Amino acid sequence: MIKYLVIFAIVLDIYTLIDCAMTPQEKVRRFPKWAWLLIIVLTGFIGDIAWFIAGRPRKPRPNRGGKGRIIPPDDDPDFLRKL
């Protein structure tokens, strides 16, 4: 079991380092990119978690308002014109 946890930690470190290195400098949050790389290397698992929580750029959320709203028939101008 310990062997798998060590392998998981190493794989997570490698993935996090690659993710941080491939992220454009202007999208990195909180610290400069070089500082994040140093944090990830020196602190191991804690640095990985910190990168995913505080350093990684956020993905844009889809807009959920407006266009897909259902209009009741008595408020729909097209429906009222057909009457």
C-alpha positions in Angstrom: 0.0 0.0 0.0 2.8 2.4 0.9 4.4 1.7 -2.5 1.3 2.9 -4.3 1.1 6.1 -2.2 4.7 6.9 -3.1 4.1 6.2 -6.8 1.0 8.4 -6.6 2.9 11.2 -5.0 5.7 11.0 -7.6 3.2 11.0 -10.5 1.3 13.9 -8.9 4.5 15.9 -8.5 5.5 15.3 -12.2 2.0 16.3 -13.4 1.9 19.4 -11.2 5.4 20.5 -12.4 4.4 20.0 -16.1 1.1 21.8 -15.5 2.8 24.8 -13.8 5.6 24.9 -16.4 3.1 24.9 -19.3 0.8 27.6 -17.8 1.5 31.1 -19.3 3.1 33.5 -16.8 0.2 36.0 -17.0 -2.4 33.4 -16.0 -0.6 32.2 -12.9 -2.2 33.4 -9.7 -0.7 34.6 -6.3 3.1 34.1 -6.9 5.4 34.3 -9.9 5.8 31.1 -11.9 9.3 30.5 -10.8 8.1 30.7 -7.1 5.4 28.1 -7.8 7.9 25.7 -9.4 10.2 26.1 -6.4 7.3 25.6 -3.9 6.2 22.4 -5.8 9.7 20.9 -5.8 10.6 21.8 -2.2 7.3 20.9 -0.4 6.2 17.9 -2.4 2.6 17.0 -1.9 1.7 20.2 0.0 3.0 22.3 -2.9 1.0 20.2 -5.4 -2.2 20.9 -3.4 -1.3 24.6 -3.0 -0.9 24.9 -6.8 -4.3 23.4 -7.6 -6.0 25.5 -5.0 -4.3 28.9 -5.2 -1.9 29.0 -8.2 -3.6 27.4 -11.1 -5.7 29.6 -13.4 -9.4 29.2 -13.1 -11.4 27.9 -16.0 -14.1 30.2 -17.3 -17.6 29.2 -16.1 -20.4 29.1 -18.7 -22.9 31.8 -18.7 -26.2 30.4 -17.3 -28.4 33.4 -17.6 -30.8 35.0 -20.0 -31.0 33.2 -23.3 -32.4 29.9 -22.3 -35.1 31.3 -20.1 -38.6 30.1 -20.8 -41.2 32.8 -21.2 -44.8 32.1 -20.2 -47.3 32.4 -23.1 -49.0 35.5 -21.7 -45.6 37.4 -21.7 -44.4 36.1 -25.1 -45.0 38.7 -27.8 -44.9 36.1 -30.6 -47.6 34.0 -29.0 -49.8 37.1 -28.3 -49.5 38.2 -32.0 -50.8 34.9 -33.2 -54.0 35.2 -31.2 
